[in-house]
Amino acid sequence: MSKRIDVDHLNVYYGDFLAVEDVGMGIDARSVTAFIGPSGCGKSTFLRTLNRMHEVIPGARAEGQVLLDGEDLYGPGVDPVVVRSMVGMVFQRPNPFPTMSIRDNVLAGVKLNNKRISRSDADALVESSLQGANLWNEVKDRLDKPGSSLSGGQQQRLCIARAIAVKPDVILMDEPASALDPISTLAIEDLINDLKQDYTVVIVTHNMQQAARISDRTAFFNIAGTGKPGKLIEYGPTSEIFSNPKQKQTEDYVSGRFG
Amino acid sequence: MSTTASFHSPTPVRPSSPRRSQLTRNQRPKWLVPVIGVAAVVVGAALSALVGFSPALWAVFAAVVFLVAAPIAVSVIEGGRKGADSLVTYLVYTAFILAVVPLISVLWTVLANGLPGLTSNLLFTSMNGVTGVHDNAAAEGQGPVLGGAYHAIVGTVSITFWATLLSVPIGLLTAIYLVEYSRGGWLGRGITFFVDVMTGIPSIVAGLFAAALFGLVFGPSTRFGFVAAVALTVLMIPTVVKNTEEMLKIVPNELREASYALGVRKWRTILKVVIPTAISGIASGVTLAIARVIGETAPLLVTAGFATAINWNSFSGWMTTLPTFIYYQIMTPTSPTSPDPSQQRAWAAALILILIVMLLNLVARLVARAFAPKVTGR
């Protein structure tokens, strides 16, 4: 179920503009890895290159290698659609499909691809995915209600349930709790902790306490200035990044001296 | 300046009291504007009587007097800002009334003139075999008005059906290409430009285009329903493209990304996420496009010809639609000596045309409601 990711000499461009320069890192299976850094430093862009979602943005392209258990995501003949079914993603703002019920939202990955699934299998998948997203008890009596009828925090957990229903190996999260209140954030953080048993989780966050609470390893990104490319400054165990960083920039950032 | 005293004063403060709150300004009495309105109506009547009385002149004079007097009165009492505010407010109301008057007038006229003619004869018979002799008899009170618009209803429905069937797929796919695929490329910009040009094509030109096109293939003056449908398609496509484009553009990108992130292909994302989210807007856009072409007269005359008999076949034989039926009934009455029965039929046909458009709107609303994103039920 869970795979490791190895990134080697990755450059990301928007047109001619180099957005992220020369990133290399190894992300362990069954762990939570957090990306921190100031706004615009390329951490979200880099996250998107891990399941080729950056290609949705006009002009965006990546050079280098991203290996998923040794297989290159950018190799010749690789279908980005297959990549995305193996590497799921949860976005900053909850985005359940407004035309679908809660149940259909969870089954979206199956139904949108017109895969045949028996009624009982579908029920089981809905229950296990919603259980996995800690949402089952709250919605089990109203699965036919529209997904947009839930609160923001519930919607975000519904999006996580939708992502795990396609049984990916890796789950990427782009600031999943930044639009939520503290209670919902706590629910998401607990959930991320549970997800680590089965999945490789990579999370972008602006909240350094959150990174410290939930991640096993932390990567710090920074830019030298506007118009300069973002770079990976330091990557290591979370405790080390926050208590004993090797780089001056990291220390300044995590201690709140800038950013 | 003991303003606080007034708050605790056991006796009500009179409006003219010098110990008013400093927060409020002079306020006009509630009766002022209605009284100015009544006075404006009276003065307007007097002014129009001076020039030569007519109700329209009365209304114009009353409106002008009111629009001058009311803002001046308000600005004298409440100050210039409130005066300007009331001037613009009353101007907006006037513009609204001006916009609604023709609409109500048209509806009223069509209802008043059309309802008497809306008989079962009109709805279920054609003009086949109806001559001036019958109309003369009807005009003299010897028997009912024979003949009807059934063949025209059939023509309108079948020609509009074919036009919709042709233009909706073309328009929908063009809009999908523009929004989802072209990404501002040269082809997309070219299509947008030509669609804008097409919007401005006069309808008779579209009719001549279709007539010439089929003339090339089937010989000169080829006329049948489908030729007219092609002419209407030329007129419908830009409306469908523009409306659908706008509707697809407002589907949030987040939904597309959510779908891609689940490993769903782009065409499936468009088919199953983007279009269902926008379908209510697309449906009303298509209805608008139909409503735009269903009343076309000129292009039908040169493409579908004119018939008095029922013709269900859009691929052979001349066909009549409601607008051409109305046109011929008014311009060349069946009985030149007593045109009343023909006019009655024309008004009733106009009423049917309006009813069909209203029915289409209703259907579009129902479609929209059935597919609309569900937001209630929290």
Interface residues (C-beta under 8 A of the other chain):
Chain A: N51 M53 V56 P58 V81 V82 V83 R84 S85 M86 G88 M89 F91 R93 N95 P96 F97 P98 T99 S101 A108 G109 K111 L112 N113 N114 R142 K145 P146 S148 S149 L150 C159 R162 A163 V166
Chain B: R183 G184 P252 E254 L255 R256 E257 A258 S259 Y260 A261 L262 G263 V264 R265 R268 T269 K272 V273 P276 T277 F371 P373 K374 V375 T376 G377 R378
